Amino acid sequence: AETIYVGITQIMWANNEAELAALLSHEVSHIVLRHVAQSRRIVKNITVFAQKSFVAKDFEKVVLLGLTAQKLLGSKEFVGILPLEYESEADKNGQAMLGESGYDDIALAGSLERIEKMYSNGLFSQIMQKRIRDLKGNSKNKSDSNSRGKTFIVSKDEDLRLVQATLQQHLNDLALK
């Protein structure tokens, strides 16, 4: 069994239930598509050699091992610790899951747009813009906004805001300790 890690900040950033569902469906997709398991095996083996090379101050070997990992994972671009291709696959699969669940299938694109605006520089911004374009292009909701899926299904806007306020209070309490 895999574990999904969702940070408090990610929950706080959700504007609505659909965006929270989009985040979870994206992360579940990484598990369904076995991205973490594939990456873990490769990274685990290379990390041991990279650590030894780093301790020996053989930085050229560290770089070569990083390039080897990229080659084995089939990617040159990474988002966090996963190749961009994995993120794009998880976006597409998560978007399908979202639509099948009755949510607005473009919800993840909205979240990514806000993140991209916050960090609108360089390669990260370009990667985010590509993911947003792909999500919008894959959306089943091509016509007007009236045909879009629901934003809230099991709760209300106030429920999400209450959860966010409670989490914020918890963060504030931790900061005071």
N, CA, C and O of each residue as an XYZ file, in Angstrom:
708
protein
N       0.842     -1.191      0.000
C       0.000      0.000      0.000
C       0.879      1.244      0.000
O       1.890      1.303      0.700
N       0.494      2.211     -0.772
C       1.223      3.467     -0.863
C       0.567      4.502      0.047
O      -0.589      4.358      0.445
N       1.309      5.519      0.358
C       0.810      6.616      1.185
C       0.796      7.886      0.351
O       1.728      8.157     -0.406
N      -0.256      8.650      0.497
C      -0.350      9.944     -0.183
C      -0.018     11.010      0.851
O      -0.621     11.060      1.923
N       0.942     11.857      0.520
C       1.301     12.961      1.397
C       0.721     14.241      0.824
O       1.002     14.611     -0.315
N      -0.086     14.906      1.623
C      -0.664     16.187      1.223
C      -0.320     17.172      2.321
O      -0.669     16.969      3.484
N       0.361     18.236      1.948
C       0.763     19.238      2.925
C      -0.386     20.142      3.329
O      -1.339     20.341      2.576
N      -0.279     20.676      4.513
C      -1.290     21.619      4.998
C      -1.414     22.796      4.032
O      -2.516     23.279      3.772
N      -0.295     23.249      3.511
C      -0.312     24.379      2.581
C      -1.154     24.056      1.356
O      -1.881     24.915      0.856
N      -1.061     22.827      0.871
C      -1.850     22.447     -0.305
C      -3.347     22.492      0.003
O      -4.146     22.909     -0.835
N      -3.718     22.067      1.194
C      -5.131     22.135      1.588
C      -5.559     23.597      1.728
O      -6.658     23.976      1.322
N      -4.679     24.402      2.304
C      -4.993     25.820      2.502
C      -5.167     26.554      1.163
O      -5.932     27.513      1.073
N      -4.459     26.101      0.137
C      -4.509     26.768     -1.160
C      -5.760     26.421     -1.953
O      -6.113     27.143     -2.885
N      -6.436     25.333     -1.605
C      -7.615     24.919     -2.369
C      -8.708     25.972     -2.257
O      -9.085     26.369     -1.154
N      -9.209     26.416     -3.385
C     -10.301     27.398     -3.393
C     -11.650     26.744     -3.183
O     -12.609     27.395     -2.769
N     -11.720     25.439     -3.474
C     -12.988     24.738     -3.349
C     -12.732     23.237     -3.275
O     -11.595     22.776     -3.383
N     -13.794     22.501     -3.092
C     -13.695     21.053     -2.953
C     -13.143     20.402     -4.221
O     -12.393     19.430     -4.144
N     -13.511     20.933     -5.382
C     -13.034     20.371     -6.649
C     -11.508     20.457     -6.745
O     -10.868     19.528     -7.239
N     -10.925     21.559     -6.279
C      -9.472     21.696     -6.321
C      -8.800     20.725     -5.356
O      -7.737     20.183     -5.662
N      -9.404     20.504     -4.205
C      -8.861     19.525     -3.262
C      -8.980     18.120     -3.855
O      -8.048     17.323     -3.751
N     -10.109     17.817     -4.470
C     -10.294     16.528     -5.138
C      -9.302     16.374     -6.293
O      -8.811     15.274     -6.544
N      -9.005     17.467     -6.996
C      -8.031     17.428     -8.095
C      -6.643     17.072     -7.573
O      -5.940     16.252     -8.163
N      -6.257     17.690     -6.470
C      -4.961     17.398     -5.857
C      -4.869     15.915     -5.479
O      -3.882     15.247     -5.787
N      -5.904     15.416     -4.812
C      -5.896     14.014     -4.375
C      -5.919     13.052     -5.564
O      -5.224     12.036     -5.548
N      -6.706     13.361     -6.588
C      -6.758     12.468     -7.754
C      -5.422     12.452     -8.487
O      -5.021     11.418     -9.021
N      -4.735     13.581     -8.519
C      -3.404     13.646     -9.133
C      -2.428     12.754     -8.353
O      -1.673     11.988     -8.952
N      -2.445     12.854     -7.032
C      -1.527     12.058     -6.200
C      -1.874     10.569     -6.257
O      -0.974      9.730     -6.303
N      -3.167     10.231     -6.255
C      -3.578      8.831     -6.395
C      -3.105      8.288     -7.742
O      -2.716      7.124     -7.839
N      -3.138      9.116     -8.769
C      -2.690      8.691    -10.098
C      -1.220      8.280    -10.091
O      -0.841      7.326    -10.771
N      -0.388      8.992     -9.328
C       1.018      8.578     -9.233
C       1.117      7.143     -8.717
O       1.968      6.378     -9.172
N       0.258      6.777     -7.776
C       0.282      5.422     -7.220
C      -0.248      4.420     -8.238
O       0.379      3.388     -8.476
N      -1.394      4.716     -8.840
C      -2.000      3.822     -9.825
C      -1.051      3.571    -10.992
O      -0.957      2.452    -11.495
N      -0.349      4.616    -11.417
C       0.581      4.509    -12.544
C       1.961      3.995    -12.127
O       2.846      3.844    -12.969
N       2.146      3.727    -10.838
C       3.366      3.158    -10.259
C       4.601      4.048    -10.453
O       5.719      3.544    -10.559
N       4.400      5.340    -10.498
C       5.512      6.279    -10.684
C       6.509      6.227     -9.535
O       7.719      6.185     -9.756
N       6.005      6.232     -8.327
C       6.889      6.271     -7.166
C       7.704      4.987     -7.084
O       8.905      5.026     -6.815
N       7.051      3.847     -7.315
C       7.759      2.564     -7.248
C       8.863      2.494     -8.302
O       9.965      2.028     -8.013
N       8.578      2.948     -9.512
C       9.576      2.936    -10.582
C      10.745      3.848    -10.248
O      11.905      3.471    -10.412
N      10.436      5.036     -9.784
C      11.485      6.005     -9.459
C      12.304      5.563     -8.257
O      13.526      5.707     -8.237
N      11.620      5.025     -7.256
C      12.296      4.637     -6.017
C      13.405      3.618     -6.280
O      14.505      3.744     -5.741
N      13.126      2.629     -7.093
C      14.102      1.585     -7.389
C      15.360      2.176     -8.035
O      16.481      1.847     -7.648
N      15.163      3.029     -8.996
C      16.297      3.639     -9.710
C      17.053      4.600     -8.796
O      18.278      4.539     -8.690
N      16.317      5.474     -8.149
C      16.941      6.496     -7.306
C      17.682      5.869     -6.133
O      18.767      6.322     -5.769
N      17.104      4.834     -5.542
C      17.734      4.170     -4.391
C      19.124      3.657     -4.765
O      20.089      3.862     -4.027
N      19.216      3.002     -5.893
C      20.509      2.446     -6.307
C      21.519      3.532     -6.663
O      22.697      3.423     -6.323
N      21.072      4.548     -7.326
C      21.993      5.614     -7.736
C      22.402      6.470     -6.544
O      23.537      6.944     -6.487
N      21.493      6.675     -5.591
C      21.782      7.516     -4.426
C      22.965      6.991     -3.624
O      23.794      7.771     -3.156
N      23.048      5.693     -3.466
C      24.169      5.096     -2.718
C      25.493      5.487     -3.361
O      26.421      5.903     -2.667
N      25.585      5.358     -4.669
C      26.823      5.703     -5.375
C      27.071      7.208     -5.344
O      28.213      7.646     -5.205
N      26.010      7.999     -5.473
C      26.155      9.457     -5.458
C      26.660      9.939     -4.103
O      27.501     10.835     -4.038
N      26.158      9.354     -3.028
C      26.608      9.747     -1.685
C      28.087      9.435     -1.501
O      28.835     10.260     -0.975
N      28.508      8.266     -1.924
C      29.925      7.890     -1.810
C      30.793      8.842     -2.636
O      31.865      9.257     -2.195
N      30.327      9.177     -3.819
C      31.080     10.091     -4.682
C      31.128     11.487     -4.084
O      32.149     12.168     -4.180
N      30.032     11.922     -3.467
C      29.984     13.245     -2.854
C      30.960     13.323     -1.687
O      31.692     14.302     -1.542
N      30.963     12.285     -0.858
C      31.888     12.248      0.287
C      33.336     12.273     -0.200
O      34.197     12.897      0.420
N      33.594     11.590     -1.313
C      34.941     11.552     -1.879
C      35.254     12.820     -2.687
O      36.333     12.950     -3.266
N      34.294     13.749     -2.715
C      34.427     15.012     -3.457
C      34.669     14.796     -4.950
O      35.338     15.589     -5.614
N      34.106     13.702     -5.454
C      34.168     13.402     -6.884
C      32.874     13.922     -7.516
O      31.977     13.151     -7.857
N      32.800     15.257     -7.665
C      31.564     15.901     -8.105
C      31.222     15.594     -9.560
O      30.055     15.617     -9.952
N      32.237     15.310    -10.345
C      31.972     14.933    -11.736
C      31.159     13.638    -11.773
O      30.241     13.497    -12.581
N      31.502     12.701    -10.899
C      30.770     11.439    -10.834
C      29.339     11.674    -10.332
O      28.407     11.012    -10.788
N      29.165     12.613     -9.396
C      27.824     12.933     -8.894
C      26.955     13.429    -10.050
O      25.804     13.017    -10.198
N      27.521     14.319    -10.865
C      26.782     14.849    -12.019
C      26.464     13.724    -13.006
O      25.350     13.642    -13.523
N      27.436     12.869    -13.262
C      27.224     11.751    -14.189
C      26.144     10.800    -13.676
O      25.340     10.289    -14.456
N      26.127     10.565    -12.374
C      25.099      9.708    -11.800
C      23.720     10.356    -11.928
O      22.729      9.671    -12.179
N      23.661     11.678    -11.756
C      22.399     12.386    -11.953
C      21.904     12.264    -13.382
O      20.715     12.056    -13.621
N      22.823     12.394    -14.333
C      22.464     12.238    -15.746
C      22.024     10.802    -16.042
O      21.122     10.574    -16.848
N      22.667      9.842    -15.384
C      22.281      8.440    -15.544
C      20.859      8.223    -15.034
O      20.068      7.530    -15.673
N      20.538      8.810    -13.891
C      19.185      8.692    -13.341
C      18.172      9.265    -14.319
O      17.117      8.675    -14.552
N      18.499     10.417    -14.888
C      17.596     11.020    -15.870
C      17.386     10.085    -17.054
O      16.264      9.914    -17.531
N      18.457      9.492    -17.517
C      18.384      8.585    -18.669
C      17.526      7.358    -18.319
O      16.657      6.960    -19.096
N      17.776      6.769    -17.152
C      17.013      5.592    -16.735
C      15.544      5.903    -16.513
O      14.678      5.072    -16.786
N      15.267      7.094    -16.020
C      13.878      7.504    -15.800
C      13.245      8.041    -17.078
O      12.045      8.310    -17.126
N      14.075      8.194    -18.119
C      13.556      8.644    -19.399
C      13.146     10.087    -19.432
O      12.177     10.441    -20.104
N      13.863     10.932    -18.719
C      13.457     12.328    -18.659
C      14.651     13.250    -18.484
O      15.674     12.871    -17.914
N      14.500     14.464    -18.985
C      15.495     15.506    -18.757
C      14.938     16.595    -17.854
O      15.693     17.389    -17.294
N      13.617     16.633    -17.713
C      12.979     17.669    -16.908
C      12.290     17.026    -15.714
O      11.589     16.024    -15.850
N      12.500     17.616    -14.543
C      11.911     17.095    -13.326
C      11.058     18.154    -12.650
O      11.359     19.346    -12.712
N       9.988     17.705    -12.005
C       9.172     18.561    -11.165
C       9.265     17.929     -9.786
O       8.696     16.863     -9.552
N       9.971     18.570     -8.882
C      10.230     17.940     -7.591
C      11.172     16.779     -7.802
O      12.258     16.949     -8.355
N      10.764     15.585     -7.361
C      11.626     14.420     -7.518
C      11.177     13.514     -8.653
O      11.809     12.488     -8.903
N      10.096     13.869     -9.348
C       9.580     13.017    -10.408
C       9.800     13.650    -11.773
O       9.780     14.874    -11.905
N      10.013     12.811    -12.800
C      10.154     13.346    -14.158
C       8.878     14.065    -14.600
O       7.779     13.717    -14.168
N       9.035     15.055    -15.450
C       7.895     15.821    -15.960
C       6.864     14.909    -16.619
O       5.661     15.148    -16.515
N       7.340     13.859    -17.301
C       6.407     12.938    -17.952
C       5.469     12.294    -16.928
O       4.287     12.092    -17.205
N       5.998     11.974    -15.745
C       5.171     11.385    -14.698
C       4.116     12.385    -14.234
O       2.961     12.020    -14.012
N       4.516     13.639    -14.091
C       3.563     14.667    -13.667
C       2.464     14.838    -14.711
O       1.289     14.958    -14.366
N       2.846     14.850    -15.984
C       1.861     15.008    -17.053
C       0.902     13.831    -17.098
O      -0.300     14.018    -17.287
N       1.425     12.606    -16.926
C       0.561     11.419    -16.887
C      -0.396     11.480    -15.706
O      -1.580     11.174    -15.841
N       0.123     11.875    -14.548
C      -0.722     11.970    -13.349
C      -1.771     13.068    -13.516
O      -2.902     12.919    -13.054
N      -1.401     14.172    -14.175
C      -2.372     15.233    -14.460
C      -3.524     14.677    -15.299
O      -4.695     14.860    -14.966
N      -3.172     13.996    -16.390
C      -4.184     13.486    -17.323
C      -5.066     12.427    -16.654
O      -6.290     12.472    -16.778
N      -4.451     11.480    -15.951
C      -5.207     10.429    -15.282
C      -6.078     11.014    -14.165
O      -7.240     10.639    -14.013
N      -5.503     11.935    -13.386
C      -6.253     12.582    -12.310
C      -7.421     13.384    -12.845
O      -8.493     13.415    -12.240
N      -7.212     14.036    -13.982
C      -8.277     14.822    -14.603
C      -9.438     13.915    -15.014
O     -10.603     14.274    -14.840
N      -9.118     12.747    -15.555
C     -10.166     11.795    -15.937
C     -10.927     11.315    -14.696
O     -12.155     11.241    -14.705
N     -10.184     10.989    -13.624
C     -10.820     10.552    -12.376
C     -11.740     11.648    -11.834
O     -12.839     11.370    -11.355
N     -11.283     12.871    -11.917
C     -12.045     14.011    -11.416
C     -13.371     14.144    -12.166
O     -14.432     14.284    -11.557
N     -13.291     14.098    -13.498
C     -14.497     14.206    -14.321
C     -15.464     13.066    -14.079
O     -16.676     13.271    -14.020
N     -14.918     11.841    -13.935
C     -15.768     10.675    -13.681
C     -16.457     10.769    -12.323
O     -17.510     10.167    -12.114
N     -15.868     11.514    -11.410
C     -16.450     11.680    -10.071
C     -17.471     12.805    -10.021
O     -18.100     13.028     -8.986
N     -17.641     13.513    -11.128
C     -18.634     14.582    -11.177
C     -18.097     15.965    -10.864
O     -18.853     16.935    -10.835
N     -16.789     16.062    -10.627
C     -16.183     17.362    -10.357
C     -15.795     18.048    -11.658
O     -15.713     17.418    -12.713
N     -15.560     19.336    -11.562
C     -15.065     20.122    -12.676
C     -13.665     19.616    -13.035
O     -12.747     19.715    -12.222
N     -13.496     19.077    -14.242
C     -12.215     18.456    -14.592
C     -11.099     19.456    -14.884
O      -9.972     19.055    -15.175
N     -11.392     20.720    -14.812
C     -10.380     21.747    -15.057
C      -9.857     22.330    -13.738
O      -9.054     23.262    -13.745
N     -10.313     21.782    -12.614
C      -9.965     22.322    -11.294
C      -8.465     22.333    -11.026
O      -7.958     23.284    -10.432
N      -7.743     21.295    -11.453
C      -6.302     21.258    -11.215
C      -5.598     22.393    -11.958
O      -4.639     22.972    -11.448
N      -6.069     22.705    -13.150
C      -5.468     23.797    -13.920
C      -5.581     25.115    -13.161
O      -4.651     25.921    -13.179
N      -6.708     25.339    -12.497
C      -6.882     26.563    -11.706
C      -5.870     26.659    -10.582
O      -5.292     27.718    -10.340
N      -5.660     25.542     -9.895
C      -4.660     25.528     -8.815
C      -3.264     25.797     -9.350
O      -2.508     26.585     -8.782
N      -2.933     25.131    -10.449
C      -1.592     25.307    -11.030
C      -1.373     26.735    -11.519
O      -0.261     27.257    -11.437
N      -2.437     27.369    -12.029
C      -2.314     28.758    -12.481
C      -1.934     29.686    -11.327
O      -1.097     30.574    -11.489
N      -2.551     29.477    -10.164
C      -2.217     30.313     -9.007
C      -0.773     30.077     -8.567
O      -0.062     31.026     -8.234
N      -0.339     28.819     -8.564
C       1.044     28.512     -8.175
C       2.015     29.124     -9.176
O       3.036     29.693     -8.790
N       1.699     29.008    -10.448
C       2.579     29.535    -11.493
C       2.727     31.050    -11.367
O       3.820     31.581    -11.566
N       1.648     31.745    -11.041
C       1.714     33.200    -10.877
C       2.599     33.580     -9.695
O       3.282     34.604     -9.718
N       2.577     32.743     -8.669
C       3.382     33.019     -7.482
C       4.877     32.843     -7.763
O       5.709     33.577     -7.230
N       5.207     31.861     -8.606
C       6.609     31.559     -8.916
C       6.868     31.765    -10.401
O       7.444     30.899    -11.060
N       6.452     32.891    -10.921
C       6.480     33.093    -12.376
C       7.871     33.459    -12.906
O       8.081     34.537    -13.461
N       8.794     32.547    -12.721
C      10.145     32.756    -13.248
C      10.677     31.479    -13.871
O      10.428     30.382    -13.370
N      11.399     31.621    -14.946
C      12.229     30.572    -15.497
C      11.559     29.259    -15.853
O      10.396     29.210    -16.252
N      12.331     28.203    -15.695
C      11.935     26.874    -16.127
C      10.697     26.372    -15.394
O       9.817     25.774    -16.012
N      10.615     26.606    -14.088
C       9.452     26.146    -13.322
C       8.168     26.725    -13.916
O       7.180     26.011    -14.092
N       8.190     28.005    -14.219
C       7.026     28.667    -14.794
C       6.667     28.060    -16.145
O       5.489     27.848    -16.436
N       7.667     27.780    -16.969
C       7.427     27.179    -18.286
C       6.801     25.793    -18.150
O       5.888     25.439    -18.896
N       7.300     25.014    -17.192
C       6.762     23.674    -16.959
C       5.308     23.766    -16.505
O       4.454     23.023    -16.990
N       5.030     24.673    -15.578
C       3.662     24.832    -15.081
C       2.724     25.280    -16.204
O       1.599     24.790    -16.306
N       3.183     26.206    -17.043
C       2.350     26.682    -18.146
C       2.021     25.551    -19.119
O       0.908     25.481    -19.641
N       2.991     24.666    -19.363
C       2.749     23.518    -20.243
C       1.710     22.588    -19.629
O       0.805     22.123    -20.321
N       1.838     22.318    -18.338
C       0.873     21.437    -17.669
C      -0.526     22.049    -17.724
O      -1.503     21.337    -17.960
N      -0.630     23.355    -17.510
C      -1.923     24.045    -17.550
C      -2.536     23.945    -18.947
O      -3.719     23.636    -19.089
N      -1.725     24.210    -19.979
C      -2.217     24.114    -21.363
C      -2.722     22.705    -21.664
O      -3.780     22.534    -22.269
N      -1.958     21.699    -21.237
C      -2.357     20.308    -21.480
C      -3.668     19.982    -20.773
O      -4.544     19.343    -21.357
N      -3.810     20.413    -19.524
C      -5.050     20.153    -18.782
C      -6.247     20.827    -19.458
O      -7.310     20.221    -19.597
N      -6.071     22.054    -19.867
C      -7.163     22.764    -20.536
C      -7.497     22.110    -21.871
O      -8.666     22.023    -22.247
N      -6.464     21.648    -22.592
C      -6.691     20.978    -23.870
C      -7.386     19.637    -23.722
O      -8.145     19.229    -24.601
N      -7.130     18.944    -22.607
C      -7.735     17.627    -22.362
C      -9.113     17.708    -21.717
O      -9.810     16.698    -21.621
N      -9.513     18.893    -21.276
C     -10.773     19.042    -20.552
C     -11.951     18.614    -21.419
O     -12.008     18.926    -22.609
N     -12.886     17.898    -20.809
C     -14.123     17.497    -21.496
C     -15.095     18.663    -21.572
O     -16.062     18.620    -22.333
N     -14.844     19.704    -20.787
C     -15.735     20.865    -20.702
C     -15.299     21.937    -21.690
O     -14.811     22.995    -21.292
N     -15.475     21.663    -22.973
C     -15.005     22.572    -24.017
C     -15.961     23.741    -24.264
O     -15.548     24.778    -24.783
N     -17.222     23.582    -23.899
C     -18.190     24.633    -24.213
C     -18.251     25.678    -23.108
O     -17.222     26.020    -22.526
N     -19.420     26.180    -22.814
C     -19.539     27.261    -21.829
C     -19.405     26.737    -20.406
O     -19.429     25.530    -20.164
N     -19.264     27.665    -19.479
C     -19.027     27.303    -18.084
C     -20.249     26.650    -17.435
O     -20.116     26.034    -16.377
N     -21.433     26.767    -18.037
C     -22.625     26.148    -17.463
C     -22.596     24.623    -17.564
O     -23.303     23.937    -16.827
N     -21.776     24.095    -18.478
C     -21.716     22.645    -18.647
C     -20.647     22.012    -17.766
O     -20.457     20.797    -17.804
N     -19.960     22.805    -16.987
C     -18.874     22.292    -16.161
C     -19.411     21.442    -15.017
O     -20.574     21.540    -14.623
N     -18.517     20.606    -14.503
C     -18.872     19.758    -13.371
C     -19.062     20.584    -12.107
O     -18.877     21.801    -12.102
N     -19.430     19.903    -11.057
C     -19.701     20.579     -9.797
C     -18.419     20.976     -9.088
O     -17.382     20.331     -9.243
N     -18.501     22.041     -8.313
C     -17.395     22.480     -7.488
C     -17.465     21.832     -6.122
O     -16.443     21.426     -5.567
N     -18.681     21.732     -5.571
C     -18.885     21.095     -4.278
C     -19.870     19.954     -4.454
O     -20.932     20.122     -5.055
N     -19.507     18.787     -3.923
C     -20.386     17.629     -4.031
C     -20.809     17.159     -2.641
O     -22.001     17.021     -2.368
N     -19.844     16.915     -1.771
C     -20.174     16.345     -0.462
C     -20.184     17.369      0.660
O     -20.598     17.060      1.778
N     -19.742     18.562      0.379
C     -19.715     19.565      1.433
C     -20.092     20.923      0.859
O     -20.518     21.032     -0.291
N     -19.932     21.932      1.661
C     -20.233     23.291      1.244
C     -18.963     24.117      1.339
O     -17.985     23.708      1.965
N     -18.990     25.270      0.718
C     -17.866     26.193      0.761
C     -17.472     26.484      2.203
O     -16.286     26.558      2.527
N     -18.471     26.650      3.067
C     -18.183     26.978      4.475
C     -17.408     25.856      5.165
O     -16.569     26.118      6.026
N     -17.692     24.594      4.784
C     -16.996     23.463      5.399
C     -15.500     23.500      5.083
O     -14.666     23.292      5.965
N     -15.167     23.766      3.812
C     -13.765     23.852      3.429
C     -13.092     25.018      4.147
O     -11.967     24.882      4.628
N     -13.763     26.150      4.221
C     -13.197     27.319      4.896
C     -12.969     27.040      6.378
O     -11.988     27.514      6.951
N     -13.865     26.275      7.007
C     -13.714     25.912      8.411
C     -12.472     25.030      8.608
O     -11.699     25.238      9.544
N     -12.289     24.051      7.726
C     -11.097     23.197      7.796
C      -9.843     24.052      7.633
O      -8.880     23.894      8.383
N      -9.854     24.950      6.660
C      -8.691     25.804      6.428
C      -8.410     26.701      7.632
O      -7.254     26.874      8.018
N      -9.447     27.267      8.219
C      -9.268     28.134      9.394
C      -8.714     27.347     10.570
O      -7.856     27.840     11.302
N      -9.199     26.131     10.753
C      -8.706     25.278     11.837
C      -7.230     24.945     11.632
O      -6.439     24.995     12.574
N      -6.869     24.610     10.405
C      -5.457     24.321     10.105
C      -4.580     25.556     10.325
O      -3.471     25.448     10.847
N      -5.078     26.720      9.927
C      -4.312     27.949     10.113
C      -4.098     28.228     11.595
O      -3.011     28.639     11.999
N      -5.123     28.007     12.403
C      -4.991     28.198     13.850
C      -3.960     27.230     14.428
O      -3.165     27.598     15.293
N      -3.984     26.000     13.944
C      -3.012     24.998     14.393
C      -1.589     25.454     14.038
O      -0.677     25.346     14.859
N      -1.408     25.958     12.826
C      -0.085     26.467     12.419
C       0.344     27.640     13.292
O       1.506     27.731     13.689
N      -0.583     28.527     13.588
C      -0.282     29.677     14.443
C       0.125     29.224     15.837
O       1.073     29.753     16.417
N      -0.603     28.233     16.379
C      -0.260     27.708     17.706
C       1.129     27.099     17.719
O       1.888     27.283     18.670
N       1.462     26.364     16.647
C       2.796     25.758     16.573
C       3.891     26.820     16.502
O       4.962     26.659     17.086
N       3.613     27.900     15.786
C       4.600     28.979     15.648
C       4.862     29.673     16.972
O       5.958     30.191     17.184
N       3.874     29.698     17.877
C       4.034     30.364     19.157
C       4.825     29.534     20.156
O       5.317     30.067     21.151
N       4.952     28.233     19.905
C       5.652     27.348     20.864
C       7.144     27.500     20.765
O       7.882     26.836     21.493
